[in-house]
Amino acid sequence: MTDANMTPTKPAAPGSATEDRAKSKRIGSLRALGPFLAPYRAMVAAAVGALVLTAIVSLTLPLAVRRVVDGFETESAELLDQYFLAALLIAFLLALGTGLRYYLVTRLGERVVADIRKSVFDRMIGMSPAFYEKIMTGEVLSRITTDTTLLLSVISSSVSIALRNLLILLGGLGLMMITSPKLTGAVLLIVPLIIVPIVVLGRRLRTLSRENQDWIAESSGNASEALLSVQTVQAFTHERPSAAQFDHVTEMSFSSAKKRIATRALMTVIVIALVFTGIVGVLWTGARDVRADAMTIGELIQFLIYAIMVAGSVGALSEIWGELQRASGATERLVELLQTTDSVADPVAGHPLPEGGRGAIGFEDVRFSYPTRPEDRALDGVSLTIRPGETVALVGPSGAGKTTIFQLLLRFYDPASGRITLDGTDLREMTRATFRAAMALVPQDPVIFATTARENIRFGRPDASDAEVEAAARAAAAHDFLGALPQGYDTYVGERGLMLSGGQKQRIAIARAILRDAPILLLDEATSALDAESERAVQEAVARLSEGRTTLIVAHRLATVKQADRILVFEAGRIVAEGTHDSLVAQDGLYARLARLQFTEGLAAE
């Protein structure tokens, strides 16, 4: 997989390609939100309607004020009462429209952001491990949380306020022109002076916003990695270096944020200063016109209110422009995840699993290198055939390619050449969900989720009954220790199974695989963390479970594979020997040397 397919999110240095790309996309990146807004057209229309209503009512209010002010000079008390009543009615409509707009827009924002988070997570949960070799998990989480929170603020607030202020700006300018063309012309003279800093500083603000978000993601990834490995960090007294590294990244994020804040503050100061300087000048001119009877006091106040509304709209738009710039950067980062291509992809129309999944496995001249180590061959021309129901053990030194067989069989990666078949069908011609449903895996480092022991076992088959869960636990020699927990099977086991020992975690993982009841069983050092008594019980359970199933066992401890139907010996990514335990010992090759070393050490230990 190329870097273009999986773009890392490291902060970009000034002048880098990432920064150049950020400048080129500008605010148009927000168009990517269109597909998420489309299903809620009715809500969008209602929100826009409420927004237009509030804008119109806001623009009507100065007319009412003018009538009230000029009404003091009228001799009709009844007419004056009508002016005040009209002003009160307008205020009520403004309050109603504002509340309705807030409800609709905020609800729409929450709905859209929830959809975006789900879409990104759905995409990320299906990405192959090759993707996560290029990007830290914490950075992905930062995009799902920090970036979507920023979008929520923009969709539920900033966009609505921006549109409302844009309407007030345009409507206000029109009504200002009707009220006094002379004063309006004076106001428009300062408009170019306001637009220039918005455009120039806005571009700079967008670049700084993207950089700031990248540093936040880097900080999140750094913290996630350290906290997930907190025991190792503490065991090696690495707290201070880890804290120093996090401090550095956090300070870089703060430094980037300071630049962004200073730029936005400068833009706000320039815009507001220019706007209100113009207002004071216009007010001075208007006051002279009133003294010359060229306009009434009510008209001047009306014009002044419109001018203040227009000025406020321009100031608000300048601030909101910065928010939109930040949201544009966040949108780019989320779209990158949604549009990321995976090196492992399902076919458009996958074949079904042949004959319900008998379990015949084939590797045909398979060659493979991990994406981060393309120069090292993990598998180099491996060919093998495993018959349905056969138990095959894979042995050899560390790094020989044994676990890679499992990685490719589960199609976490695709081989560089050759093909892998299940019941005669190439894995690439089936969806991953189809053939993985026929497999149950017990990994070397079992994953325990932050829930109850019962739900951890049920992860193997979510629709399993409590009785089936407990039967699987008994078969995996896990029932006794689970029953001794404070709440038995319903005991919360902590994040990553913190409350459990290594052996207990492995037995839960084995119970999970037993419960899955799949035709192919993959055991990767499944008993490495067990004591001798538990290992014997689990081996008996695995032997019973293996009957009628295709079983692949990766093991360094050869005592666990002596009863396998066939043993494949791996070295440097190749199969160098195969046979039964006795025949391989008689060959006096690598397997024999490993056997002598392990069994001699075992006897010496006894």
Secondary structure, DSSP 8 states (H G I E B T S, - for coil): --TTTS-------TT-HHHHHHHHHGGGGGGGGHHHHGGGHHHHHHHHHHHHHHHHHHHHHHHHHHHHHHHTT-S-HHHHHHHHHHHHHHHHHHHHHHHHHHHHHHHHHHHHHHHHHHHHHHHHHTS-HHHHTTS-HHHHHHIIIIIHHHHHHIIIIIHHHHHHHHHHHHHHHHHHHHH-HHHHHHHHTTHHHHHHHHHHHHHHHHHHHHHHHHHHHHHHHHHHHHHHTHHHHHHTT-HHHHHHHHHHHHHHHHHHHHHHHHHHHHHHHHHHHHHHHHHHHHHHHHHHHHHTTSS-HHHHHHHHHHHHHHHHHHHHHHHHHHHHHHHHHHHHHHHHHHT---SS---SS----GGGT---EEEEEEEE--TT-TTS-SEEEEEEEE-TT-EEEEE-STTSSHHHHHHHHTTSS--SEEEEEETTEEGGGS-HHHHHTTEEEE-SS----SSBHHHHHHTT-TT--HHHHHHHHHHTT-HHHHHTSTTGGG-B--GGGTTS-HHHHHHHHHHHHHHH--SEEEEESTTTT--HHHHHHHHHHHHHHHTTSEEEEE-S-GGGTTT-SEEEEEETTEEEEEE-HHHHHHHTSHHHHHHHHHHHHHHHH-
